[in-house]
Amino acid sequence: MQQQPVFIQLPSAPMQTIYKTIQQVVKSNIPFFITGETGVGKEGIAKYIHETSSRRDKPFIAINCGRFSAELLQSELFGHEAGAFTSAIRQRQGAFEMANGGILFLDEVPEMSLDAQKMLLRVLDTATFTRLGGNEQLTVDVHIIAATNRDIEKAVTEKEFREDLYYRLKGMMFHIPPLRERPEDIAPLVATFISEFSAEYEKNITGIMPEALIRLEQAAWPGNIRQLRSSIQAAVALATTDKLEPKDFSDPHLELSQTLISIWQALPLETRQAIWETLPLEIQHTIGHEFSKHMTEPGRNLHIPNMAEEGEFLNIRDMNQDQILHAVALRRIREYPSLREAAKSLDIDIRTLQRHAQWKDSND
C-alpha cells in the first residue's frame, strides 16, 4: 500500500503563492489541475486543498491513472459488478463511490484510456455513472483534482487527451516548480523526514549537521521530494550519531555537479554537442542547473550548450565573472520577447539584468 504523503507548508515564494491562491478559491466547487515533474509534491498540494476545504471531514481518495490497464482503471474509478470481466468475482465499489462527498485526486490523468475519459466526462457533466457490467445509475458528489507531469496541452493537441475533458478539468491551474528551483524548502522537508524515519527505525536522530544540509540544498534532485525522502530514509538507517552527517548520504546524485564537470571537460567539443542534442529537456535543465553553480568561478571552460538555441555554445574560456554575467544577460535579452521574461528566466529582477547587460570592462 502506498504511503500517504506527509503534508507540511513549505516556505518558498512559489509554494506560498499556491497556498494563498488555494485559500482564496477553495470554498468554491472549481476543479483544480496541478502540473509538475514526477515526485514534486502534487499529491501533497491535493491533500492541502482537501484539508483546507469544506470537504475536509469527507474522504480523500487518490488514484494514479498511469498504474492500471484501461480495463482495470475503469474498474478502479467506477467499480464493477460480479462477472463484468474474468477476474471480477464480486461487486466492487470504485473510487467515485468511495470519494462521495469528498475529493478524488486523479494523478497522471492523461494516461487514462479514451473510453475512461469519456466516462469521466459523463460523471463530471451529470454527476452519475454506472459500474462496469451494471445497469444501475449511481449519483455522486465528488470534487475532482487532476494532475500530471506531462505537457497536458501537448497531449490535447496530439489527441491523446480529450479537449472537452481538459477544459472541464482545468479550472484553477497550479504548476509546482521542481525542488532544485526552491532549495529553501529542503530544510523543512528534511526535518519532517528525519522525524518520520527516526520513529519508524526507533532511532534518536535529532537533526542534520550544517555541512550535510548544505550538500542537500546544492543537489539537483531530479526525483524531487520523492528522491529527497528516500535519501533521508537511507541516511537515517545508516546513521551512527544523533545528527545526520555527510557520510550518511550515499545517493550518487549528491555528487552530480563534480562528476558532470569532470566528465564534461574531458570530452571534445564536438562530442559534447552530439551528447547534448540526445538528452531529454528535463535532463538538460538538471545539468544546466548544476553547471550554473560554477559559472561565477572565473576561468571555467565548461562550454555549456545554450538550452534555448539548440547547438549554440556559450564559450566562457578566459572570461572573468563580470564578462560571463554580461554575456549571459545579453543572450537572454535576445532570446526572450521582454526584459521581464528574460530576467525571470535567470531568477533576477529587471534592474539586475540591465546592469549585467550594460556592464563595460574598465579596460575598454
ABEGO torsion letter per residue (X at the ends): XBBBBBBBBBABAAAAAAAAAAAAAAABABBBBBBEBBGAGAAAAAAAAAAABAAAABBBBBBBAAABBAAAAAAAAAEBBBGABAABABBBBBAAAAABGBBBBBBGAAABBAAAAAAAAAAAAAGBBBBBGBABBBBBBBBBBBBBABBAAAAAAAGABBAAAAAAAAEBBBBBBBAAABAAAAAAAAAAAAAAAAAAAGBBBAEBBAAAAAAAAABAGAAEAAAAAAAAAAAAAABABABBBAAABABAAAAAAAAAAAAAAABBAAAAAAAAAABBAAAAAAAAAAAAAAAABBGBBAGBBBAABBGBBBBABGBBAAAAAAAAAAAAAAABABAAAAAAAAGBBAAAAAAAAABBBAAX
